[in-house]
Structures are given as C-alpha cells and as structure tokens.
Amino acid sequence: MLSADKFAVKEQVKFLKNHKTYDIFDPETKKQIGTAEENISGLVKALRWVIDAKFMSTKIEVREFDDQALVFTIRRGAYFFRSRVEVIDSNGDLVGYFKSKLFSFSGGFHVYDKDDKHFADVKGNFTGFKYRVLTPDHKVELGKVSKEWGGMMKELFTSADSYMVDVADDLKEQPIAKMLVLAACLATDMIFKSEQKGGGGITLGD
C-alpha cells in the first residue's frame, strides 16, 4: 500500500455506527489498496453513546486490501487536555506520534518521529477538511489533504467524509515518512476532527 504516492480515502456508510471504517484507493489505478478501521471493544462502542470519546482509548488498524496484512496502527489513550496519538508499525515498534496543539483556532497538531524529533506540523481548516503537512519551520510542504478532485475521482468520491492525500515528491521513496503523513491524515479525521466536534480533542489557535 505504501508504494502509492497518493491516497483517496472514503468512509464506509453504516447505519447507527459509532466507530469509523475507511476504504483506501490508489487514485492513479482507481483500485482499492487498503482499509482503515477502528478496532475497539463492544463495551467501548456502547459507552461512546453516553461518554465523550476522548475519555476512552481507541486504536485504528490500517491494512492491505488484498491479504489484510497489517501496515500500521494508530493508537490513542484516554486524555483530558492534550492527546498523544502513536503510530505503530506492523512489528509493534513505535514509528512516531502526534500531539494536539494547545489553543489552535484552525485546528492542528505536531508530528514527532520515534526519537522525539519534531518531524512536521499539520495546519489548516479541519472544518472544511483542507490542510497541509509542513516541516517545523513551515517552509516545506510534506503532504496535503483536500476534497477538490476532478474527473472520475470527483464522481466516485463525493461524500463529506472522503478526501485525497497527496504526498510530496521528496517522500515518495521514504516509506516511514510516508506512513507518518498518511497516519496524520487518518488521525485528523478519525480522531482529532471527530473529537473536536464532540467537545473533546483539539482546542482553540495556532
């Protein structure tokens, strides 16, 4: 899956669902290459109807489409003020982690690698779901997400919870960096954005 340079992500529509599942496509070939799904217990699913999601842990598994092999996992524990979201590879090793920004009007978070090095910032308008993954000095764009597509992709993906992830050319031969960019985009919609709507997660300025 990580051999792709762009990823089209579409949420599966389910009736009365309280966890998220996404299909991941290669926009160049139009073929499905992966899935991303929250893996939480039945108890947590039930409690989500009455308790804010940020008070319970969650785990998202990203898998290859063909053989369902695990590619990486996105994991967050319960929190009160500032969340930490970890990215774990298929061997169970930490790849990097995200920390939500304090006082961010536009929404966003910091991205760190496994050695605690500040790898990137995610900035933009989460309400409209258009944002950029930038180096810490904000001079180089590592990736971007938008809902603006053309042609067949525009016709195929039209719901409010579908988007395109575009990885910068400099990262196309770096699977770990590409994993962090894709994980940041998935975490934005599946964790940070949904919790912001529900009164938890990212708070107010930049």
C-alpha positions in Angstrom: 0.0 0.0 0.0 2.8 2.4 0.8 4.2 2.1 -2.7 1.4 4.5 -3.7 2.2 8.3 -3.8 -1.4 9.5 -3.4 -4.3 8.0 -1.4 -8.0 8.5 -1.9 -9.8 7.8 1.3 -13.6 7.1 1.5 -15.6 6.4 4.7 -17.9 3.4 4.7 -21.5 4.4 5.3 -23.0 2.4 8.2 -26.3 2.8 9.9 -26.1 3.8 13.6 -22.4 3.3 13.7 -20.2 4.8 16.5 -16.8 3.7 15.1 -15.2 4.5 11.7 -14.1 2.4 8.8 -12.5 3.7 5.6 -11.6 2.3 2.2 -8.2 3.5 0.8 -7.7 3.7 -3.0 -4.8 4.4 -5.4 -6.2 7.3 -7.4 -3.9 6.5 -10.3 -5.2 3.0 -10.8 -8.6 3.5 -9.2 -8.1 0.3 -7.3 -8.6 -0.3 -3.6 -5.3 -0.8 -1.8 -6.2 -0.7 1.9 -8.6 -0.2 4.7 -8.5 1.7 8.0 -10.8 0.7 10.8 -11.2 1.4 14.5 -10.6 -1.7 16.5 -12.4 -1.2 19.8 -14.3 -3.4 22.1 -18.1 -3.8 22.2 -18.1 -2.1 25.7 -16.3 1.0 24.3 -18.7 1.1 21.4 -21.7 1.1 23.8 -20.1 3.7 26.1 -19.5 6.1 23.3 -23.2 6.8 23.1 -23.1 8.4 26.5 -19.4 9.3 27.2 -17.1 11.6 25.3 -14.8 9.6 23.1 -11.7 11.4 24.5 -12.2 9.7 27.9 -11.7 6.3 26.2 -8.8 4.8 24.3 -9.0 3.9 20.6 -7.0 2.0 18.0 -7.1 2.2 14.3 -5.7 -0.6 12.2 -4.5 0.2 8.6 -4.3 -3.0 6.5 -3.6 -4.0 2.9 -6.7 -4.7 0.9 -5.7 -8.0 -0.8 -4.5 -10.1 2.1 -5.5 -7.9 5.1 -1.8 -7.7 6.3 -1.3 -5.1 8.9 0.6 -2.0 7.7 0.5 0.2 10.8 -1.7 1.0 13.8 -2.8 4.4 15.1 -3.3 4.3 18.9 -4.5 6.9 21.4 -5.1 6.5 25.1 -7.7 8.4 27.2 -6.9 12.0 27.9 -8.3 15.2 29.4 -6.5 18.2 27.9 -3.8 17.3 25.3 -3.9 14.0 23.4 -1.0 11.9 22.2 -1.6 9.6 19.2 1.0 7.0 18.4 1.8 5.3 15.1 3.0 1.7 15.5 4.4 -0.4 12.6 3.4 -4.0 11.8 6.2 -5.3 14.1 4.8 -3.4 17.1 7.5 -0.7 17.0 6.9 3.0 17.5 7.3 4.9 14.3 6.2 8.4 15.6 3.5 10.2 17.4 1.2 13.3 17.2 0.4 15.8 19.9 -2.6 18.1 19.6 -1.8 21.8 19.7 -2.9 23.9 22.6 -5.0 26.9 21.7 -5.4 26.3 17.9 -8.2 28.2 16.1 -7.6 26.5 12.8 -7.0 23.1 14.3 -3.8 21.2 14.0 -1.1 19.1 15.7 2.6 18.4 15.9 4.2 15.3 14.4 7.3 13.7 16.0 9.4 10.7 15.0 10.3 7.8 17.3 13.3 9.7 18.6 11.1 12.6 19.7 12.4 14.8 16.8 9.8 17.3 15.6 9.1 16.0 12.1 6.2 18.1 10.9 3.2 20.3 11.8 -0.4 19.7 10.5 -2.1 23.0 9.8 -5.3 24.1 8.1 -9.1 24.2 8.1 -10.3 20.9 9.6 -14.0 22.0 9.3 -13.6 22.2 5.5 -11.0 19.4 5.6 -8.3 21.1 3.7 -4.9 21.3 5.4 -1.1 20.8 4.8 1.6 18.8 6.4 4.6 21.1 6.8 8.2 20.9 8.1 8.5 22.5 11.6 9.7 25.8 10.0 6.7 25.7 7.7 8.9 26.2 4.7 8.5 22.8 3.0 5.2 21.0 2.3 5.4 17.3 3.0 1.8 16.5 2.1 -1.6 17.9 1.8 -5.3 16.8 2.0 -8.2 18.3 0.2 -11.7 17.4 -1.2 -11.1 19.0 -4.5 -10.8 16.3 -7.2 -11.6 16.2 -10.9 -12.7 13.6 -13.4 -13.6 10.1 -12.3 -12.4 10.7 -8.7 -14.8 13.6 -8.3 -17.7 11.4 -9.5 -16.6 8.4 -7.4 -15.9 10.2 -4.1 -18.5 12.9 -3.3 -19.4 12.4 0.3 -18.3 14.8 3.1 -16.1 12.2 4.6 -14.0 11.4 1.6 -10.7 13.1 0.8 -7.4 12.9 -1.1 -4.0 12.6 0.5 -1.1 13.8 -1.7 2.5 13.0 -0.5 5.4 15.3 -1.6 7.8 14.1 -4.2 10.7 14.1 -1.7 9.0 11.5 0.4 7.9 9.1 -2.3 10.9 6.8 -1.6 10.7 7.1 2.2 8.1 4.7 3.5 8.4 5.7 7.1 7.9 9.4 6.4 5.0 8.5 4.0 3.5 6.3 6.8 3.5 9.3 9.2 1.9 11.6 6.6 -0.9 9.1 5.8 -1.3 8.4 9.5 -1.6 12.1 10.3 -4.3 12.5 7.7 -6.3 9.5 9.0 -5.8 10.6 12.6 -7.1 14.1 11.7 -10.5 12.8 10.5 -10.8 9.7 12.7 -9.6 11.1 16.0 -8.9 14.8 16.1 -11.7 16.2 13.9 -14.4 14.0 15.3 -13.4 14.7 18.9 -13.3 18.4 18.2 -16.9 18.2 17.0 -17.9 16.3 20.1 -16.3 18.8 22.6 -13.1 17.0 23.0 -9.7 17.0 21.3 -8.1 20.0 19.6 -8.9 23.3 21.3 -8.6 26.9 20.3 -5.4 28.9 18.0 -2.3 28.1 16.3 
